Amino acid sequence: MRVVLEFDLPDDEYDFQAAINGKKLKGISYDYDEKLRTIIKYNDLTDEEYQTYQKCRDMFREMFYDENLFIQQ
């Protein structure tokens, strides 16, 4: 299957940038999620710190799931 996207520039500049930078944004999202996981798993955190990091990671992932996006490499 082949897909062609067309944009009217400069009017559609925002959508164009979103389309061409999607892979980069996905990579950054994955890296950020992994950094949070590493902090949670390998650092000696207080219970409060652990809960805070875990809540941030859960909220971050939930925002993706709500849009049918998944953080995977």
C-alpha positions as CSV (number, residue, x, y, z in Angstrom):
1,M,0.0,0.0,0.0
2,R,1.2,3.5,-0.8
3,V,0.0,6.7,1.0
4,V,0.6,10.2,-0.2
5,L,0.1,13.2,2.1
6,E,-0.3,16.6,0.6
7,F,0.0,19.9,2.4
8,D,-0.8,23.5,1.4
9,L,2.3,25.3,2.7
10,P,2.6,27.6,4.5
11,D,-1.0,27.3,5.7
12,D,-0.6,23.7,6.8
13,E,2.9,24.1,8.2
14,Y,2.0,22.8,11.7
15,D,0.4,19.6,10.2
16,F,3.3,19.2,7.9
17,Q,5.9,19.4,10.7
18,A,3.8,16.9,12.8
19,A,3.8,14.5,9.9
20,I,7.5,14.6,9.1
21,N,8.6,14.6,12.8
22,G,6.4,11.8,14.0
23,K,9.2,9.3,14.2
24,K,11.4,11.6,16.2
25,L,8.5,12.4,18.6
26,K,7.9,8.7,19.1
27,G,11.5,8.1,19.8
28,I,11.7,10.9,22.4
29,S,8.5,9.6,24.0
30,Y,10.0,6.1,24.3
31,D,13.3,7.4,25.7
32,Y,11.5,9.5,28.3
33,D,9.3,6.6,29.4
34,E,12.4,4.4,29.7
35,K,14.2,7.1,31.8
36,L,11.3,7.2,34.2
37,R,11.3,3.4,34.4
38,T,15.0,3.3,35.1
39,I,14.7,5.9,37.9
40,I,11.9,3.9,39.4
41,K,13.6,0.5,39.1
42,Y,17.2,1.3,39.9
43,N,17.3,4.3,42.2
44,D,17.0,4.1,46.0
45,L,13.9,6.2,46.2
46,T,11.8,7.1,49.2
47,D,8.2,5.9,49.1
48,E,7.1,9.4,48.3
49,E,9.6,9.7,45.4
50,Y,8.6,6.3,44.1
51,Q,4.9,7.2,44.1
52,T,5.6,10.5,42.4
53,Y,7.7,9.1,39.6
54,Q,5.3,6.2,39.1
55,K,2.3,8.6,39.0
56,C,4.1,10.7,36.4
57,R,4.9,7.6,34.3
58,D,1.4,6.3,34.5
59,M,-0.1,9.7,33.5
60,F,2.3,10.0,30.6
61,R,1.5,6.5,29.3
62,E,-2.3,7.0,29.8
63,M,-2.2,10.1,27.6
64,F,-0.8,8.0,24.8
65,Y,-3.3,5.1,25.4
66,D,-6.2,7.6,25.3
67,E,-5.2,8.5,21.8
68,N,-4.6,4.8,20.7
69,L,-0.9,5.4,20.6
70,F,1.6,3.1,22.3
71,I,5.1,3.7,23.6
72,Q,7.1,0.9,22.0
73,Q,10.5,0.9,20.3
